[in-house]
Amino acid sequence: MSEHIAFRTAVAADAPQIVALIRDAFPAPLVTAMTYGCPGVADFVAEQIAVQDLGGETFYVVAADEQGLVGCAEGRRLPRRLFLSYIAVSSTIRGQGIGRRLLLALIEAAGIEADELALDVFDFNTAARRWYDRLGFESRESGSWCEASLDGGRPRPVRLIGYAQAEACHRLYGFSQFTLCTPEGQYDIGRLEARWYRLSDPAAIEAPGVLATLKRLAPERRLLLIGNASKAASSLSDAREFARSHRMAAPLNNLRKRLTERRPERAGTCQDH
Ligand SMILES: CC(C)(COP(=O)(O)OP(=O)(O)OC[C@H]1O[C@@H](n2cnc3c(N)ncnc32)[C@H](O)[C@@H]1OP(=O)(O)O)[C@@H](O)C(=O)NCCC(=O)NCCS
């Protein structure tokens, strides 16, 4: 069946199907904590695709048959490193080698000198973790995703940078980012719909005045702490971990070899799965 599938870089018209594939690939509560859960994300993806061959950091490859997309992957070009942000194959045709070919297409489409491919995978996603293990990825570190309410002392004078642009972006896509400055430092503050402030810097949680200012701007939002920010969660009274993730990486040379080598014939029948 997979012989009829073409692997190519994405075009802007693919954006709605890319969004649908990625939304389908993750549990619904997690999707609400991702930009992919936001209402205008397909327009955002289309904009990223429009500049992916003009120096855009983010780029996309897709697997398509006559009916439309059956898989997609989103990558980021970092200094000497590729990052796999998302990969998804239609649930009805998994296990047929499409994921492997998508990964290979992603590496080929990147067009930069890179030593390794890195990614984050959720702890509960044992099928994907096993797949990455077999492809030679190794775990580097683990992190967690936490949520907490917005409590945090008294507001103090701060500066907001890029807030007006963030408002415009938010109306368009349903997510945005601005910078909050205090005398101690500058902190990037992500926003997802009306629901979350997304923070990845632990210093933002500890800096006096940050959380109180965020609460004053939008008291209905909750905090979503990802990556290193979750390390500061213990200072928040009601922080709750709801997912763990692992950073994995593989040297590109080895990965290319594994992705192109013949897959061993499987013994047994479908019932074995
Ligand atoms: C992870 C994913 C992209 C892999 O795509 P795929 O087309 O199934 O990948 P492949 O067929 O190339 O390889 C999957 C491996 O799992 C095995 N497998 C068997 N049944 C499977 C099934 N129902 N689903 C997935 N994999 C299965 C395959 O045989 C294969 O084993 P191998 O590597 O030893 O040959 C796909 O499973 C998916 O979309 N999962 C949901 C989204 C996700 O978890 N993304 C990764 C987040 S980091």
The ligand as an SDF file (V2000), in Angstrom:
LIG
                    3D

 48 50  0  0  0  0  0  0  0  0999 V2000
    5.5100    7.2700   15.6760 C   0  0  0  0  0  0  0  0  0  0  0  0
    4.9100    7.1420   14.2660 C   0  0  0  0  0  0  0  0  0  0  0  0
    5.0990    8.4610   13.5260 C   0  0  0  0  0  0  0  0  0  0  0  0
    5.6620    6.0600   13.5050 C   0  0  0  0  0  0  0  0  0  0  0  0
    5.1220    5.9860   12.1950 O   0  0  0  0  0  0  0  0  0  0  0  0
    4.9390    4.5630   11.4710 P   0  0  0  0  0  0  0  0  0  0  0  0
    4.5570    4.8140   10.0540 O   0  0  0  0  0  0  0  0  0  0  0  0
    4.1100    3.7060   12.2920 O   0  0  0  0  0  0  0  0  0  0  0  0
    6.4800    4.1110   11.5320 O   0  0  0  0  0  0  0  0  0  0  0  0
    7.1610    2.8140   10.9010 P   0  0  0  0  0  0  0  0  0  0  0  0
    6.1540    1.9320   10.2750 O   0  0  0  0  0  0  0  0  0  0  0  0
    8.2810    3.3110   10.0660 O   0  0  0  0  0  0  0  0  0  0  0  0
    7.8020    2.1470   12.1950 O   0  0  0  0  0  0  0  0  0  0  0  0
    7.0100    1.8470   13.3280 C   0  0  0  0  0  0  0  0  0  0  0  0
    7.5640    0.6450   14.0610 C   0  0  0  0  0  0  0  0  0  0  0  0
    6.6180    0.1410   15.0400 O   0  0  0  0  0  0  0  0  0  0  0  0
    6.0580   -1.1070   14.5670 C   0  0  0  0  0  0  0  0  0  0  0  0
    4.5900   -1.1610   14.6240 N   0  0  0  0  0  0  0  0  0  0  0  0
    3.8680   -2.2350   14.5160 C   0  0  0  0  0  0  0  0  0  0  0  0
    2.5930   -1.9790   14.6180 N   0  0  0  0  0  0  0  0  0  0  0  0
    2.4730   -0.6860   14.7880 C   0  0  0  0  0  0  0  0  0  0  0  0
    1.3710    0.1750   14.9390 C   0  0  0  0  0  0  0  0  0  0  0  0
    0.1110   -0.2260   14.9520 N   0  0  0  0  0  0  0  0  0  0  0  0
    1.6200    1.4780   15.0770 N   0  0  0  0  0  0  0  0  0  0  0  0
    2.8820    1.9020   15.0710 C   0  0  0  0  0  0  0  0  0  0  0  0
    3.9560    1.1320   14.9070 N   0  0  0  0  0  0  0  0  0  0  0  0
    3.7570   -0.1620   14.7790 C   0  0  0  0  0  0  0  0  0  0  0  0
    6.4810   -1.1220   13.1360 C   0  0  0  0  0  0  0  0  0  0  0  0
    6.5220   -2.4210   12.6460 O   0  0  0  0  0  0  0  0  0  0  0  0
    7.8100   -0.4700   13.1640 C   0  0  0  0  0  0  0  0  0  0  0  0
    8.7890   -1.2920   13.7570 O   0  0  0  0  0  0  0  0  0  0  0  0
   10.3120   -1.3340   13.2110 P   0  0  0  0  0  0  0  0  0  0  0  0
   10.8620    0.0350   13.3610 O   0  0  0  0  0  0  0  0  0  0  0  0
   10.9900   -2.3230   14.0720 O   0  0  0  0  0  0  0  0  0  0  0  0
   10.2380   -1.7400   11.7970 O   0  0  0  0  0  0  0  0  0  0  0  0
    3.4030    6.7650   14.3150 C   0  0  0  0  0  0  0  0  0  0  0  0
    3.2900    5.6070   15.0750 O   0  0  0  0  0  0  0  0  0  0  0  0
    2.5070    7.8490   14.8960 C   0  0  0  0  0  0  0  0  0  0  0  0
    2.0120    8.7040   14.1630 O   0  0  0  0  0  0  0  0  0  0  0  0
    2.2770    7.8010   16.2010 N   0  0  0  0  0  0  0  0  0  0  0  0
    1.4210    8.8040   16.8640 C   0  0  0  0  0  0  0  0  0  0  0  0
    2.1270   10.1330   16.9410 C   0  0  0  0  0  0  0  0  0  0  0  0
    3.4220   10.0370   17.7010 C   0  0  0  0  0  0  0  0  0  0  0  0
    3.5080    9.3470   18.6970 O   0  0  0  0  0  0  0  0  0  0  0  0
    4.4440   10.7740   17.2080 N   0  0  0  0  0  0  0  0  0  0  0  0
    5.7320   10.7870   17.8370 C   0  0  0  0  0  0  0  0  0  0  0  0
    5.7110   11.8120   18.8920 C   0  0  0  0  0  0  0  0  0  0  0  0
    7.3230   12.2280   19.4260 S   0  0  0  0  0  0  0  0  0  0  0  0
  1  2  1  0
  2  3  1  0
  2  4  1  0
  2 36  1  0
  4  5  1  0
  5  6  1  0
  6  7  2  0
  6  8  1  0
  6  9  1  0
  9 10  1  0
 10 11  2  0
 10 12  1  0
 10 13  1  0
 13 14  1  0
 14 15  1  0
 15 16  1  0
 15 30  1  0
 16 17  1  0
 17 18  1  0
 17 28  1  0
 18 19  1  0
 18 27  1  0
 19 20  2  0
 20 21  1  0
 21 22  1  0
 21 27  2  0
 22 23  1  0
 22 24  2  0
 24 25  1  0
 25 26  2  0
 26 27  1  0
 28 29  1  0
 28 30  1  0
 30 31  1  0
 31 32  1  0
 32 33  2  0
 32 34  1  0
 32 35  1  0
 36 37  1  0
 36 38  1  0
 38 39  2  0
 38 40  1  0
 40 41  1  0
 41 42  1  0
 42 43  1  0
 43 44  2  0
 43 45  1  0
 45 46  1  0
 46 47  1  0
 47 48  1  0
M  END
$$$$
